[in-house]
Amino acid sequence: MWKKYLVVGLGLALIVGEVKADANKAGAVVLTIYPGAKAIGMGGAFSAIGDDPSALWYSPAALGTLKGGILYLVHTPWLRTLVSTNDSYFEFASLTSSSRFGTFSLGLTYLTLGEVQVLYDGTDYGVTTPYDLVLTLGYGNRLFRSALGDLYIGGAGKVLYSFLIPKAILERMGQDPNSGDALTFAVDGSVYLRKWPGYSVSVGFMNVGPGIRFGDLPPDPLPYSIRLGFAVVPVYDTINKLQIAFDVHKIAVGLRDELTRGIEYQEGDSTYVVSGLRAFLIDAWMHVGIDYTFYNLVSFRVGYFYDKRGARVGPTFGGAVSYKGFTIDIADDTQIYEFNKHTDLDVKQNLRFGFRYTKSDFKLF
């Protein structure tokens, strides 16, 4: 097994994600990792689609459109090119059920980059296996119907536990023994307008909470965000279904400074400082995706993920097979990561595998 080497004094938090740009001001970057195989196949453009349980992450209001009981599992061998291990994983699981009061969803997210060698001040202190665990409870329900469509509202509360290093190792290092893990919480909310088939719109906020603190270290803000989505369904009949979606996701940490003082933006060999709306758009994550489904049996997906400052730009691909309530999804976002575009690297495919079982006549109560 390959082992990563971690210099504690240079920042343990770097191992839990790959968020770049102004999002570096935030901690708990596990909260920014996109779950869902269909969503990834569509380039992350999913908040206005929201037709599987990963809507819990993208737009909890869209949960209100889901009926029956749904078991949903997504497995991802996580960024194997970057971490050079065979024990890095990102997992997402949820149980979702409709009721006469709306739709509830309980989700669990787990991220680990595997075994890490702890080196500090020239001494080897053994290994640790850092991980993040997020428990989320979400709810969505229809508020009213109108000529413009059905309006849904929803929200989610989440608890995050982040583990970096055992107390015993920290004590041997002479560090604060309580600085190796942290616990925090956050809330999401959204509204979702859908005229189906036709169009849908989602507006929401994510990860609003008190920040995350490891021991006596200064707290890091959570990656609180705003997310906007729009989707159209130009074709919808018993044989063919075509969905086209667009999303904008903006980490709002440091947004005031970004709009007033500006941000550095590199284009070619030149570096510029931009501010205002242009800075907002440059630093936002943009997504577009298309899903075509034939006879509700086979789906084909393609998308585009654009995060220029975060070095995540490129196409995504995916597909699914469905039969009698069972759906198997696969998605590939290997091409969005800059480090996968270097010819001197042994590139590993960044695949996501999803499984969904729906019992349409099940109700929670």
C-alpha positions, 0 to 999 in steps of 0.5 A, a space after each residue: 500500500 502506498 503511504 502519504 506523508 503528512 507534515 503536521 505543522 504545515 496543515 492537516 486540513 489539506 488532506 480532506 479535499 481539493 477546493 481551491 480559490 477563495 474557498 481556501 478560507 473555509 474548513 470542512 471542505 467535505 461539505 463541498 464534494 458533489 455526491 450522486 452518480 447522475 448529478 456527476 454525469 451531468 457535470 454537477 448541474 442537478 439542483 433543478 433536476 433533483 429527481 433522485 435522493 442526492 437532492 438532499 445535498 443539491 436542493 432539499 426542497 426537490 425531495 418533495 417531488 420524490 414518492 415512495 421509499 428509496 434506498 440510495 448508495 454511491 461508492 467512489 474510489 476517491 481521487 486515486 491519481 492524486 493521493 496514490 493509495 488504494 484506500 481512499 473513498 468517498 461514500 454517500 448513502 441515504 434512506 428517503 421516504 414520502 409521507 402525507 406531511 412531505 418527504 424525509 431523507 436521512 443521509 450519511 457521507 463518509 470521506 477518507 484518504 486512507 492511511 497517512 504517515 505522520 512526520 513531525 520535526 523529523 520524527 516518525 509518529 506512526 500512521 493515522 487514518 483521517 476521515 470525515 463523517 456527515 449525518 444529514 436529515 432533510 425534508 421537502 414538501 409542496 407549498 402550493 400550486 400555481 399557473 407557473 408550477 408547483 412550489 416546493 420548500 425544503 431544508 436540511 440539518 447536518 452534523 459533521 465529525 472530522 477526525 485527523 489524528 489520535 490523541 495519543 500521537 498528539 500527546 507524544 508530539 507535545 501538541 494539544 491532544 484535543 486538536 485532532 478532531 472536531 464536531 460542528 453542524 450546519 443547515 441548508 435550505 432551498 425553494 424549488 419551482 417545477 412545471 413538469 414536464 417543462 421547466 424547473 428552477 432551484 434557489 438555495 443556500 448551503 452549509 450555514 453554521 458556526 464554523 469548525 474548530 480543532 482544539 484551541 486553534 482558531 475556527 475555520 468558517 464552513 463553506 457556506 454557499 449559494 446555489 442556483 439551478 435551471 432545467 428544461 425538459 424539451 422532450 418527455 413522452 413514453 419513449 424519450 425523455 430529455 433533460 437539460 440543466 444549468 447550475 451556478 454554485 458560489 462559495 460565499 466565504 470572503 464574498 465581501 472582500 472579493 466584491 470590493 477588494 477584488 481577487 487575483 485572476 491569472 490568464 496566460 502569463 498575466 495576472 489581473 485583479 478583478 472585483 465586483 460582478 466579474 470577480 463573482 462570476 470568475 470564482 463561481 463554479 458553473 455546470 451544464 448537463 444533459 440526460 437522455 432516457 430511453 423507455 425509462 430503461 437506459 440513460 446517457 449523460 454528458 456534462 461540463 464542470 467549470 471551476 477555472 480558479 480551482 483547476 477543475 474544468 472539463 467534461 463529465 460522462 455517465 449512464 444508467 440502467 433501470 428495471 422494476 425499481 432498481 437503477 444502477 448508475 455510473 459516472 466519470 469526472 476524471 477529465 475535470 481535474 488538472 492533475 489528471 491532464 499531465 502526461 507524466 502521471 499514472 491517471 486513475 479513472 475517477 468513477 462513481 457507482 450508484 445503486 438505487 431501489 425504489 418501492 413506489 407504494 411505500 410511505 413512512 406514515 
